[in-house]
Every structure is written in C-alpha cells, then in structure tokens.
Amino acid sequence: MTDLALPAGQPASSLPNRDLKVMALIGVAHGCSHFFQLVLPPLFPYLKTEFAVSYTELGLVMTLFYVTSGVLQTPAGFLVDRIGARNVLIGGLAIFCTAILLYGLVPSYWMLVPVAIVAGIGNCVFHPADFSILNASVDQKRLGRAFGTHTLGGNLGWALAPVLMAGGAALFGWRAAPVIAALVGYAILATLLLNRDLLKEDAGAARRAAVKSGAKTEALGPLLSLPVVMCFLYFLLLSFALIGTQNFLPATLAALYETPLTVATTALTGFLLGASAGVMVGGWIADLGVRLETIVIGGLLGAAALMLVVANLDLPAAMLVAVVVGAGFLQGLTTPSRDLIVRGAAPKGASGRVFGFVYSGLDAGSALAPLVIGLLLDHGGASKVLWFVAAMLALTTLTAVAIRRRSQPQPA
C-alpha cells in the first residue's frame, strides 16, 4: 500500500477530534456543492412558465454550468497549489452561494445564462480543494473514512436537493427556494471561515513559492505522468458506467422487460442508497490496510457481474431491486480506495492540480455517455446498455492496476 505520510505539525493527541471536525466541515461543504448543482432542475416547470421558454433552453443553462465547471476544474487545481486550498474553497463557495441567490432574482431567462456560468466557476473548486485539505489535515489512518465521508456528503446533497427545492417552491414560491438555499450556503461559508484554522493545506509558503518560480513544463509535468493519465481514464470510464445506471436505468429496464416505472425507480433509488452505504464501509476497509487495488478490482468486477445478471434475467421485482442495490454497494465500496489511489499518484505539492485534472474525467465522460447510451436505446439495444455498463466497470479495473504499478510511494 502507498506510504501515506502523517500531516506535519499535528500533535497526536489532537488528531481524533480534529479529524472528525475537518471531515464534517469538508463533507458538509461538498454536500452543499452537490445540492447547489441540482437547485434549478426541480424548478424547471416554474421557470418554463415564468420565462416562456422550452425545456431545451432550460437544459442549455445546465449544460453551460457543467461545461464551465469541467473546463475550469484543472485550472482550479493549479490555483489550489499556488495560493492554498483553504482560500480557493472559501472563495469558490462564496461565488457559488452568490450565483444561487441570483437564480431567485433574475428578471429573465437570458440572465440565467451568465449566472449559470458564474455558478460553474464556483463549483469547479471543490474536488481539488477538498481533497487537498483532507490530505493535509487528516491522520493517514483515517484518510479512507475521510474520503468516504466526503463522497457521502455529496451524495446526500444530491438526494436532498430535489425534495427540498420542490417543497420550498410549493410553499414559498420558486424565487424564494434558491434564495433560502443560498442563505443556508452562506451559513456554511461562515462556519468554514470561523473554523479556517482547522483546514490545513498540502504544503506552505515554500511550496507555493516553488510553484510560482517553476517552469511551465514542471507545472504541467505531474499531469502528463502515466499514473495521472491513467487516473483520468479511470474516471472517464467510470463515468460512462455511472451515467448509464443513474440516468438510464429506469428507461433501460422499461425497454428491456417492460418493468413498471415504480419498480425501476425503486431499483435506481436502491442503487444510490447502496452506493452510499458502500462508501462508508469502503472507507473503513481502506483504512485497515487492505491493498487498494484489490478493493477496487473486487468491487467493480462484482458490480459488473450483477449488472450482467440484470441484463440477462427478467428478475422478480424484489430480486431485481436487491441485485441493483448490491451493484450500487459494491461500486460505492471502491470509492475511498479509488481516491487514495489518486492521492498516491499525485507528486508531493501537486495534489490540487492532479485531483482537479483527474476528476475532470467525470465531467468529460458525463458529457459523452448520454450520446452513446441514447444511441443504444434508440436502436433497440436495451440489453446492450447494461452490457456496456458492465464493460466500462471491467475496463476501469485495468486502469486501477496500471496506476498502482506505476505509482511511486510518496515520501514521508
């Protein structure tokens, strides 16, 4: 297993309480970012009527948001390495909160467009900043659980947004809902500011000075190394599998087996809940010292096998849900180990840019996957969608093996 260095300058007696606080702060911040990502979609019916626009035009707003976030995620990582993760995280959250507030104040559809771009700028900072802070602030013995808590916070943000935004719009009006969400975000921002001393960074002024004075090739060098490129491919392939499941599972099951919508959506909900449970269990397992690639390979291949069961057998409703929940659990189980593998591939002092670059693979895959899967469904290939998901999961394991073989342990 990669040698994970203990963050410098932290007395051992203070680590447990400090670690829990840092994990909570970063988990809540990440949850806020994921919640904000889904602020607008539940309001689409209101926006369509208010601004007399089509769903295609509203979809364009979200496309601009995700494209902006994806393109800027790597530059955000460079900024983390230059000025520090804490400043970048606080600044990004402030920008994001302000954009969400403006969602509720815009007078026309066309004002939504620049606001969505601003929101994308705010969203791009979280992965490189969050992981850099956790990497520097949390004891190595708890990093698996720290990364798992980070992912769980994001999942909970996604899960809560549709319900709370739709409920808020029904009770207080659609304009009030994003304003209330923004105010909650500002409260979280204030909490980060009050506890900023807990949020350590991957290195100090000496590293940032080295980055400033280094040559351009040195700055880009970590991103061009084979382990980091393989990390990018890992996320690219994984995103194909995740989009195929999260976005298309109900439609695929309906086309393949005429599965009732209630059963199909229950299966999808089960997948998401199973993945969240798997993340937490996976964090504990990763911290036990089990070989990270073993967890990743076993979990992803197990999930692929269960998806192939769904592809080839018309299961009873309860069995279908159970199998899909199992696939979600096994996939989630791999997440903390995956993040630790990326950490091991990042050279010292370059974690911000590395995390920013490799996680942009998720955005790239998320943009491409709907096109591929849509073509499969449109041409009568519902079972092929599930085979495609399983194939992507299996291919992802190959990149994990390559990453671990090529990565060198970080210096203590």
JOFEN-V506471 format. One record per residue. N is the residue number from 1. PHI is phi in whole degrees, 0 to 359 (999 if undefined). PSI is psi in degrees with one decimal (* if undefined). OMEGA is omega in whole degrees, -180 to 180 (999 if undefined). Layout:
# JOFEN-V506471
N;PHI;PSI;OMEGA / N;PHI;PSI;OMEGA
This chain:
# JOFEN-V506471
1;999;146.2;-179 / 2;300;140.6;179 / 3;286;107.9;-178 / 4;265;114.0;-172 / 5;284;142.9;176 / 6;289;130.4;178 / 7;305;133.7;-175 / 8;287;151.1;171 / 9;80;15.0;-179 / 10;245;119.4;176 / 11;295;138.7;-174 / 12;301;-34.7;-176 / 13;293;-22.5;-177 / 14;267;-6.3;-171 / 15;294;-47.9;-174 / 16;302;-51.5;-179 / 17;295;-42.8;178 / 18;298;-44.9;-178 / 19;301;-44.0;180 / 20;298;-40.9;179 / 21;295;-43.7;180 / 22;296;-44.8;179 / 23;300;-40.1;179 / 24;293;-45.3;-179 / 25;299;-48.2;-178 / 26;289;-37.5;178 / 27;298;-42.3;179 / 28;292;-41.3;178 / 29;298;-42.9;178 / 30;294;-39.2;176 / 31;298;-38.3;177 / 32;298;-42.0;-180 / 33;297;-42.1;180 / 34;291;-38.1;175 / 35;301;-46.7;-179 / 36;297;-31.3;178 / 37;300;-30.2;-176 / 38;249;23.2;177 / 39;293;-43.5;-174 / 40;282;-45.9;-174 / 41;309;-41.4;177 / 42;295;-17.0;-179 / 43;265;-0.4;-177 / 44;307;-44.2;179 / 45;301;-38.6;178 / 46;291;-44.1;-179 / 47;296;-37.4;180 / 48;300;-42.5;180 / 49;285;-44.4;-177 / 50;298;-44.0;-173 / 51;255;1.0;178 / 52;54;53.7;-180 / 53;235;168.8;180 / 54;268;166.9;176 / 55;293;-28.8;176 / 56;298;-43.3;179 / 57;294;-37.7;177 / 58;291;-36.6;176 / 59;298;-33.7;178 / 60;299;-36.1;178 / 61;301;-45.9;-180 / 62;291;-35.1;177 / 63;299;-45.1;179 / 64;297;-38.3;178 / 65;299;-50.9;-175 / 66;289;-36.2;178 / 67;297;-45.0;179 / 68;300;-47.1;-179 / 69;298;-44.2;-178 / 70;294;-43.4;-178 / 71;294;-35.6;-174 / 72;269;-2.8;-176 / 73;295;-41.3;178 / 74;293;-46.7;174 / 75;303;-34.4;177 / 76;297;-36.6;177 / 77;296;-39.5;176 / 78;297;-39.3;179 / 79;295;-38.2;176 / 80;302;-45.1;-179 / 81;290;-21.4;-177 / 82;269;-47.6;-173 / 83;246;-4.6;177 / 84;106;140.5;-176 / 85;293;-37.1;-177 / 86;299;-47.1;179 / 87;296;-40.3;-179 / 88;293;-42.7;180 / 89;297;-47.3;-179 / 90;296;-42.4;178 / 91;296;-43.2;179 / 92;296;-42.3;179 / 93;295;-38.3;178 / 94;298;-43.5;178 / 95;297;-44.5;-178 / 96;297;-46.3;179 / 97;301;-41.9;-179 / 98;295;-39.9;178 / 99;296;-41.5;179 / 100;296;-40.2;176 / 101;301;-43.4;-180 / 102;293;-27.7;176 / 103;307;-39.0;-178 / 104;278;-5.3;-175 / 105;246;-10.6;-174 / 106;296;138.2;-179 / 107;274;-14.2;-176 / 108;210;165.7;179 / 109;301;-42.2;-173 / 110;292;-19.0;174 / 111;283;-20.1;176 / 112;295;-32.0;-174 / 113;298;-56.1;179 / 114;295;-32.2;179 / 115;295;-38.9;178 / 116;297;-36.8;177 / 117;294;-42.0;176 / 118;298;-41.1;178 / 119;299;-39.5;177 / 120;297;-36.3;176 / 121;297;-42.1;178 / 122;294;-36.1;-176 / 123;286;-24.7;-171 / 124;291;-14.4;-170 / 125;273;-17.7;-163 / 126;292;-47.3;-178 / 127;297;-52.5;-179 / 128;296;-38.5;-179 / 129;287;-46.2;-178 / 130;301;-50.3;-177 / 131;292;-34.1;177 / 132;294;-39.8;179 / 133;292;-46.9;179 / 134;299;-41.1;-179 / 135;300;-36.5;-176 / 136;268;-22.6;-170 / 137;260;-25.7;-171 / 138;256;139.0;177 / 139;303;138.9;-178 / 140;305;-28.9;-178 / 141;290;-13.1;-178 / 142;240;10.3;-176 / 143;295;-36.3;178 / 144;300;-46.0;179 / 145;292;-34.4;178 / 146;296;-46.2;179 / 147;294;-35.7;177 / 148;295;-41.2;178 / 149;296;-37.5;177 / 150;300;-47.7;180 / 151;294;-42.0;180 / 152;299;-40.3;177 / 153;301;-43.5;178 / 154;297;-43.8;179 / 155;299;-41.1;179 / 156;294;-36.3;176 / 157;299;-45.0;177 / 158;299;-42.2;-176 / 159;292;-36.3;-176 / 160;280;-29.9;-172 / 161;302;-52.1;-178 / 162;301;-41.9;-178 / 163;292;-49.3;-176 / 164;289;-37.4;179 / 165;291;-43.2;178 / 166;296;-42.5;179 / 167;294;-41.4;179 / 168;296;-40.3;179 / 169;295;-39.5;179 / 170;294;-36.6;-176 / 171;276;-40.9;-170 / 172;241;-5.4;-176 / 173;101;152.3;-173 / 174;292;-30.7;-180 / 175;289;-32.9;-179 / 176;289;-31.5;-175 / 177;301;-51.8;179 / 178;292;-29.7;178 / 179;296;-44.4;178 / 180;298;-43.2;178 / 181;300;-41.1;180 / 182;296;-40.3;180 / 183;297;-39.4;175 / 184;297;-41.2;177 / 185;299;-40.4;177 / 186;296;-34.8;177 / 187;295;-40.3;176 / 188;295;-39.3;177 / 189;299;-42.9;179 / 190;297;-37.9;178 / 191;296;-41.7;177 / 192;298;-42.3;-180 / 193;296;-41.7;-179 / 194;293;-25.9;-177 / 195;247;23.2;-174 / 196;299;-28.1;-179 / 197;293;-20.3;177 / 198;285;-23.4;-172 / 199;270;90.0;180 / 200;284;165.8;-178 / 201;241;164.9;-171 / 202;295;-24.5;176 / 203;195;176.3;-174 / 204;253;-151.7;-174 / 205;298;-32.7;-178 / 206;297;-41.8;180 / 207;293;-43.0;-178 / 208;294;-34.5;176 / 209;295;-37.4;179 / 210;294;-38.8;178 / 211;296;-41.8;-179 / 212;296;-37.8;-176 / 213;270;-9.1;-176 / 214;286;158.8;178 / 215;288;159.4;-180 / 216;299;-38.5;-180 / 217;295;-33.3;178 / 218;292;-38.0;179 / 219;295;-38.2;-178 / 220;273;-16.9;-174 / 221;308;-47.6;-179 / 222;301;-30.5;-178 / 223;284;-18.7;-178 / 224;262;-2.4;179 / 225;289;150.1;-176 / 226;300;-43.4;179 / 227;301;-40.2;-178 / 228;289;-39.8;176 / 229;299;-39.9;178 / 230;293;-33.4;174 / 231;298;-42.6;177 / 232;300;-45.2;179 / 233;296;-35.8;176 / 234;305;-51.7;-177 / 235;290;-34.1;178 / 236;298;-49.8;-180 / 237;293;-41.5;-180 / 238;298;-38.0;-179 / 239;296;-33.4;176 / 240;300;-44.0;-180 / 241;292;-41.6;-178 / 242;292;-42.3;178 / 243;295;-40.1;179 / 244;301;-33.3;180 / 245;274;-55.5;-172 / 246;292;-35.7;-176 / 247;264;-24.7;-170 / 248;236;-0.8;-177 / 249;300;-48.4;179 / 250;302;-44.8;180 / 251;295;-38.6;180 / 252;295;-46.2;180 / 253;295;-37.6;178 / 254;295;-42.0;-179 / 255;288;-32.3;-174 / 256;276;-44.9;-173 / 257;235;4.5;-173 / 258;56;38.5;178 / 259;296;130.6;178 / 260;303;147.3;-177 / 261;300;-38.2;-179 / 262;298;-40.1;180 / 263;290;-42.9;-178 / 264;295;-42.8;180 / 265;290;-33.3;175 / 266;297;-41.3;178 / 267;298;-41.7;179 / 268;295;-43.6;176 / 269;301;-41.7;177 / 270;299;-39.6;177 / 271;301;-46.2;-178 / 272;293;-41.7;178 / 273;293;-40.6;177 / 274;299;-40.4;179 / 275;296;-39.8;179 / 276;296;-43.0;177 / 277;296;-40.4;179 / 278;298;-36.8;179 / 279;300;-46.0;-178 / 280;292;-43.0;177 / 281;295;-40.8;-180 / 282;297;-32.4;177 / 283;295;-42.7;178 / 284;294;-41.5;-179 / 285;295;-43.0;-180 / 286;299;-35.7;-179 / 287;284;-10.7;179 / 288;280;-9.6;179 / 289;96;9.0;176 / 290;295;144.0;180 / 291;302;126.7;-172 / 292;297;-42.1;-178 / 293;294;-27.7;177 / 294;295;-42.2;178 / 295;296;-45.8;-178 / 296;296;-47.9;-178 / 297;296;-46.8;-179 / 298;297;-43.9;-178 / 299;293;-46.9;-177 / 300;290;-39.8;178 / 301;292;-36.7;176 / 302;297;-43.3;178 / 303;296;-40.8;178 / 304;298;-42.0;180 / 305;297;-40.2;180 / 306;291;-35.6;177 / 307;293;-32.9;176 / 308;291;-32.3;174 / 309;299;-45.3;179 / 310;296;-35.1;-178 / 311;292;-26.8;-171 / 312;245;-9.1;-178 / 313;231;130.8;175 / 314;276;89.4;-172 / 315;278;152.4;170 / 316;301;156.7;-173 / 317;306;-49.8;-177 / 318;297;-40.3;180 / 319;292;-40.2;178 / 320;302;-49.0;-179 / 321;298;-42.6;-179 / 322;297;-42.4;-179 / 323;294;-42.4;-180 / 324;292;-39.0;175 / 325;300;-42.4;178 / 326;299;-40.9;178 / 327;296;-41.6;178 / 328;297;-42.2;180 / 329;299;-46.2;-178 / 330;294;-38.8;177 / 331;295;-44.7;179 / 332;297;-33.0;-180 / 333;304;-30.1;-175 / 334;277;-14.2;-169 / 335;297;-50.7;178 / 336;299;-39.5;178 / 337;296;-39.6;177 / 338;302;-46.8;-178 / 339;293;-34.3;176 / 340;291;-34.0;176 / 341;296;-43.0;177 / 342;298;-42.3;178 / 343;302;-42.0;180 / 344;293;-26.0;-180 / 345;277;-14.8;-177 / 346;276;124.1;176 / 347;297;156.2;180 / 348;303;130.7;178 / 349;83;2.9;-178 / 350;237;18.6;-175 / 351;295;-35.4;-179 / 352;299;-53.2;-178 / 353;292;-35.2;180 / 354;293;-48.9;179 / 355;298;-40.0;178 / 356;298;-43.3;-178 / 357;292;-49.8;-173 / 358;292;-35.5;179 / 359;286;-16.9;173 / 360;292;-16.3;173 / 361;299;-32.7;176 / 362;297;-42.8;180 / 363;294;-42.0;180 / 364;297;-46.7;179 / 365;295;-37.3;180 / 366;294;-27.9;177 / 367;282;-33.7;-176 / 368;272;-35.5;-172 / 369;302;-43.9;-179 / 370;302;-32.0;179 / 371;294;-46.4;-179 / 372;294;-48.3;-176 / 373;290;-36.0;176 / 374;300;-40.4;178 / 375;296;-41.0;179 / 376;298;-45.1;-180 / 377;293;-40.2;-178 / 378;293;-22.8;-178 / 379;250;32.8;173 / 380;69;28.5;-177 / 381;249;46.5;-177 / 382;301;-43.8;179 / 383;293;-29.7;179 / 384;294;-27.5;177 / 385;299;-46.2;-180 / 386;290;-36.4;174 / 387;297;-39.2;178 / 388;297;-45.1;178 / 389;302;-47.2;-180 / 390;297;-40.3;180 / 391;296;-41.0;180 / 392;295;-40.0;177 / 393;298;-42.5;-180 / 394;294;-42.6;179 / 395;296;-33.4;179 / 396;299;-34.6;180 / 397;297;-32.6;180 / 398;296;-37.9;179 / 399;292;-35.9;178 / 400;298;-41.8;178 / 401;297;-43.8;-180 / 402;296;-38.2;-180 / 403;298;-48.9;-175 / 404;292;-33.8;-180 / 405;289;-31.6;-176 / 406;268;-21.6;-176 / 407;287;143.5;175 / 408;257;143.6;178 / 409;301;144.2;176 / 410;286;144.8;177 / 411;293;141.9;-179 / 412;288;*;999
